[in-house]
Each structure stands twice: as C-alpha cells, then as structure tokens.
Amino acid sequence: MIVAVILALGVTGWVHFRLAFQVPGTLQLWAGRIMLLLVGAGFGWAMSQVYTDTRGLAASWVFLTYFGVAHLPAAIILWLKKQRDKS
C-alpha cells in the first residue's frame, strides 16, 4: 500500500511541477492547481469514505492513493504535451 501512495503522490508532484511550464499566466496556473487539488480531495474522500469500508489509518492511505490517482489524467496530458514540444 505504501508503494501505491508514493507513486500516486509522485504523480501529483510531477503534475504540479509541469503545470508551471504549460500554463501561461499566474492566475491560470493557480486556478488549475486549485481545481486539481479540489478534484483530488473529492475523489480521495469519496473513495476512502463512501466506496471502501476502511477506518483509521487505512482510510488515510486510501485517501492519499486516490488523491494522486485523480491527477493521473492531467499527468498523461502534460506528458503528451511535453513530447509534442520536443518534436
């Protein structure tokens, strides 16, 4: 479980790092980051409280994992844009 959390949070960090290179303005950058954080928090909460029967520390692990998983589509898009910019 700890490997899943580390990978998911690594994806989250990479997305927020790469956003600075892809988003033109400061206001848009922060709006994008806040939106991703809210979606991640909502998805993590839903998975840890509604869709799984976990309590205590296990619920925290599930929350952190799915918080990071919510950033995966953005990570794929940013990676594809990075590859496009290389060519």
Steps between C-alpha positions, in 0.01 A plus 500: 500500500783739575640453148162601352491811718856598407433452128170689515649791690796500261258542211333785689830678555605454138170643373525810716864545398423465126201734514737791546652426157171450315264765640570854379375724782535501876126525557432209266777299664355540847145442376615174341686391810209579729259318269723191494539507878124527553423221255772285658370567849143424395596177325722394790225572751238314297722194462608493863163573661230389258628223275730310734440369848813639665560677827793672664841478337375282215252773401787749490701273270201457270439877498862579410511233231186617324593865550802423284306280257271796426807681364582220255297635203669839537838326519434315176390818323802696625735217399349494149538878472863470611563237233334718237715799597816291463428435133 
